[in-house]
């Protein structure tokens, strides 16, 4: 089952499994997800407290995973990320090659499986990075807006006003929902994932307008809106598309 607790004011999901074990066990998977196994005598509240007690361990483990992804070139953005000529970048779950060109009209665009970046001075790495990351942010904003517009009619039936859509860089979450403010925020990094995974995150966050936690009711609503959401979530977290 999936449980959610608050760590430093942020909701954190973990998978809880009851099995024949003596002690409570916590493991951080390679994708950063949290797995906890306990015996049948442990209550859910005790399991929550156990995860909360290990909050610092979880934070450090996820930071190590994040750094490893950056070193392996798996993370599309970051303060140390470069976009050199010939490097690869993921968009919509597919690899694209970055090619730099000199020209008076600076900007970035996709042509086939190539991300073409035009600069007045190819050697200006800082300017190149700003151009690429602006393109990625704008592309992600446009994509999330398209997907939200597609999903919204199903949720409009519940009387939910169309939310404000925001995009920002997030390294530990794909999205968030603020029901009281009517705001959905999506990670800029989500642009690198397949469209099917992006759709899953959009439906997931919209569902939080109806159910704030990750209770069985939330999962029932998810299944009603997107019957194959579990497969999409598994694909997203597996990062096999990187």
C-alpha positions as CSV (number, residue, x, y, z in Angstrom):
1,X,0.0,0.0,0.0
2,X,1.1,3.6,-0.5
3,X,1.3,5.9,2.5
4,X,2.0,9.7,2.7
5,X,3.7,11.6,5.5
6,X,4.9,15.2,5.8
7,X,8.6,15.9,6.0
8,X,9.7,19.5,6.4
9,X,6.2,20.6,5.3
10,X,6.3,18.5,2.1
11,X,4.2,15.3,1.4
12,X,6.4,12.3,0.9
13,X,5.1,9.0,-0.4
14,X,6.4,5.6,0.6
15,X,5.4,2.0,-0.2
16,X,4.4,0.0,2.9
17,X,4.4,-3.8,2.8
18,X,3.4,-6.3,5.5
19,X,5.5,-9.4,5.5
20,X,7.3,-11.9,7.8
21,X,10.1,-9.8,9.2
22,X,11.4,-9.2,12.7
23,X,12.2,-5.5,12.4
24,X,11.0,-2.5,10.5
25,X,13.1,-2.1,7.4
26,X,13.5,1.0,5.1
27,X,15.1,1.0,1.7
28,X,15.6,3.7,-0.9
29,X,15.3,2.3,-4.4
30,X,17.4,3.4,-7.3
31,X,14.7,5.6,-8.6
32,X,14.5,7.4,-5.2
33,X,11.2,5.8,-4.1
34,X,10.9,4.7,-0.5
35,X,10.1,1.1,0.5
36,X,9.2,0.0,4.0
37,X,8.5,-3.6,5.2
38,X,7.1,-4.4,8.6
39,X,5.4,-7.3,10.4
40,X,1.7,-7.6,11.0
41,X,1.9,-6.3,14.6
42,X,3.1,-2.9,13.4
43,X,0.4,-0.2,12.9
44,X,0.4,2.2,10.0
45,X,0.9,5.0,12.4
46,X,4.0,3.3,13.8
47,X,5.3,2.8,10.2
48,X,4.7,6.5,9.5
49,X,6.7,7.4,12.6
50,X,9.5,5.1,11.6
51,X,9.8,6.8,8.2
52,X,9.7,10.2,9.8
53,X,12.5,9.2,12.2
54,X,14.6,8.3,9.2
55,X,13.9,11.6,7.4
56,X,17.5,12.8,7.3
57,X,18.7,9.4,6.0
58,X,16.0,9.6,3.2
59,X,17.0,13.1,2.3
60,X,20.7,12.3,2.0
61,X,20.1,9.1,0.1
62,X,17.9,11.0,-2.5
63,X,20.6,13.6,-2.8
64,X,23.2,11.0,-3.6
65,X,20.8,9.5,-6.2
66,X,20.3,13.0,-7.7
67,X,24.1,13.6,-8.0
68,X,24.6,10.2,-9.6
69,X,22.0,10.9,-12.2
70,X,23.6,14.2,-13.0
71,X,27.0,12.5,-13.4
72,X,25.5,9.9,-15.6
73,X,23.8,12.6,-17.8
74,X,20.3,11.4,-16.7
75,X,19.1,14.7,-15.3
76,X,18.1,17.2,-18.0
77,X,18.8,20.3,-15.9
78,X,20.8,21.5,-12.9
79,X,23.2,24.3,-12.0
80,X,26.2,22.2,-13.2
81,X,24.4,20.9,-16.4
82,X,26.1,21.9,-19.7
83,X,24.7,21.7,-23.2
84,X,27.7,21.1,-25.4
85,X,27.7,20.4,-29.1
86,X,27.0,16.7,-29.7
87,X,25.7,16.0,-26.2
88,X,22.4,14.1,-25.8
89,X,19.2,15.4,-24.0
90,X,15.9,13.6,-23.4
91,X,12.7,15.1,-24.6
92,X,9.4,13.2,-24.4
93,X,11.2,10.0,-23.5
94,X,13.4,10.2,-26.6
95,X,17.1,11.1,-27.1
96,X,17.9,14.3,-29.0
97,X,21.3,15.5,-30.0
98,X,22.4,19.0,-29.3
99,X,23.9,20.9,-32.2
100,X,25.4,24.4,-31.9
101,X,25.4,26.9,-34.8
102,X,26.4,30.5,-35.2
103,X,23.8,33.0,-36.3
104,X,22.4,36.5,-35.6
105,X,19.0,35.2,-34.5
106,X,19.6,33.4,-31.2
107,X,17.3,30.6,-30.1
108,X,16.6,26.9,-29.9
109,X,14.3,24.7,-31.9
110,X,13.8,21.0,-32.5
111,X,14.3,19.6,-36.0
112,X,13.8,15.8,-36.2
113,X,15.8,14.2,-33.4
114,X,18.1,17.3,-33.1
115,X,17.9,20.3,-30.8
116,X,19.4,23.1,-32.8
117,X,20.8,26.0,-30.7
118,X,21.8,29.2,-32.5
119,X,24.1,31.7,-30.9
120,X,26.0,34.8,-32.0
121,X,29.1,33.4,-30.2
122,X,29.3,29.6,-29.9
123,X,31.9,29.9,-27.3
124,X,29.6,31.7,-24.9
125,X,28.6,28.8,-22.7
126,X,26.6,30.8,-20.2
127,X,24.5,32.3,-22.9
128,X,24.1,28.9,-24.5
129,X,22.8,27.4,-21.3
130,X,20.3,30.3,-20.8
131,X,18.9,29.8,-24.3
132,X,18.5,26.0,-24.0
133,X,16.9,26.2,-20.5
134,X,14.5,28.9,-21.6
135,X,13.5,26.7,-24.5
136,X,13.0,23.7,-22.2
137,X,11.0,25.8,-19.7
138,X,8.8,27.2,-22.5
139,X,8.3,23.8,-24.2
140,X,7.4,22.2,-20.9
141,X,4.9,25.0,-20.0
142,X,3.3,24.6,-23.4
143,X,3.1,20.8,-23.1
144,X,1.7,20.8,-19.6
145,X,-0.9,23.4,-20.6
146,X,-2.0,21.2,-23.6
147,X,-2.3,18.1,-21.4
148,X,-4.1,20.0,-18.6
149,X,-6.6,21.3,-21.2
150,X,-7.2,17.7,-22.4
151,X,-7.7,16.4,-18.9
152,X,-9.7,19.2,-17.5
153,X,-13.2,18.4,-18.9
154,X,-13.4,15.2,-16.8
155,X,-12.6,17.2,-13.6
156,X,-14.8,20.2,-14.6
157,X,-17.8,17.8,-14.0
158,X,-16.9,18.0,-10.3
159,X,-17.1,21.8,-10.3
160,X,-13.3,22.3,-10.2
161,X,-12.2,25.7,-11.7
162,X,-9.4,25.5,-14.2
163,X,-6.2,25.9,-12.2
164,X,-3.2,28.1,-12.6
165,X,-0.4,26.1,-14.2
166,X,3.2,26.7,-13.0
167,X,6.5,25.2,-14.1
168,X,9.7,25.1,-12.0
169,X,12.7,22.9,-11.6
170,X,12.1,20.2,-9.0
171,X,14.5,17.3,-8.3
172,X,12.5,15.2,-5.9
173,X,8.9,15.6,-7.2
174,X,7.2,15.5,-10.6
175,X,4.4,17.8,-9.6
176,X,2.3,19.3,-6.8
177,X,-1.2,20.5,-6.1
178,X,-2.4,23.4,-4.0
179,X,-6.2,22.9,-3.8
180,X,-6.9,26.1,-1.7
181,X,-5.0,28.3,-4.2
182,X,-6.1,26.5,-7.3
183,X,-2.5,25.9,-8.5
184,X,-0.8,23.0,-10.2
185,X,3.0,23.0,-10.4
186,X,4.9,20.7,-12.6
187,X,8.6,19.9,-12.6
188,X,10.5,21.2,-15.7
189,X,12.3,17.9,-15.7
190,X,9.0,16.2,-16.6
191,X,9.6,17.3,-20.2
192,X,12.2,14.5,-20.5
193,X,9.6,11.8,-19.7
194,X,7.4,10.0,-22.3
195,X,4.0,11.7,-23.0
196,X,2.2,8.8,-21.3
197,X,4.0,9.5,-18.1
198,X,3.4,13.3,-18.4
199,X,-0.3,12.5,-18.7
200,X,-0.2,10.3,-15.6
201,X,1.3,13.2,-13.5
202,X,-1.3,15.6,-14.8
203,X,-4.2,13.3,-13.8
204,X,-2.5,12.5,-10.5
205,X,-2.3,16.2,-9.6
206,X,-5.8,17.0,-10.8
207,X,-7.1,14.2,-8.7
208,X,-5.7,15.9,-5.6
209,X,-8.4,18.6,-6.1
210,X,-10.9,15.8,-5.2
211,X,-8.8,13.9,-2.6
212,X,-5.8,15.6,-0.9
213,X,-4.1,12.4,0.4
214,X,-3.2,9.1,-1.3
215,X,-5.9,7.1,0.4
216,X,-7.8,4.2,-1.3
217,X,-10.4,6.8,-2.3
218,X,-7.7,8.7,-4.2
219,X,-6.5,5.6,-6.0
220,X,-10.1,4.7,-6.9
221,X,-10.5,8.1,-8.4
222,X,-7.2,7.7,-10.3
223,X,-8.4,4.3,-11.7
224,X,-11.7,5.9,-12.8
225,X,-9.9,8.7,-14.6
226,X,-7.0,6.6,-15.9
227,X,-7.4,2.8,-15.7
228,X,-3.7,2.2,-16.6
229,X,-2.2,4.7,-14.2
230,X,-0.2,2.1,-12.3
231,X,1.6,1.0,-15.5
232,X,2.4,4.7,-16.4
233,X,3.6,5.4,-12.9
234,X,5.9,2.3,-13.0
235,X,7.3,3.5,-16.4
236,X,7.9,7.0,-15.0
237,X,9.7,5.8,-11.9
238,X,11.8,3.1,-13.7
239,X,13.5,5.8,-15.9
240,X,14.1,3.1,-18.5
241,X,13.4,5.8,-21.1
242,X,16.5,7.8,-20.1
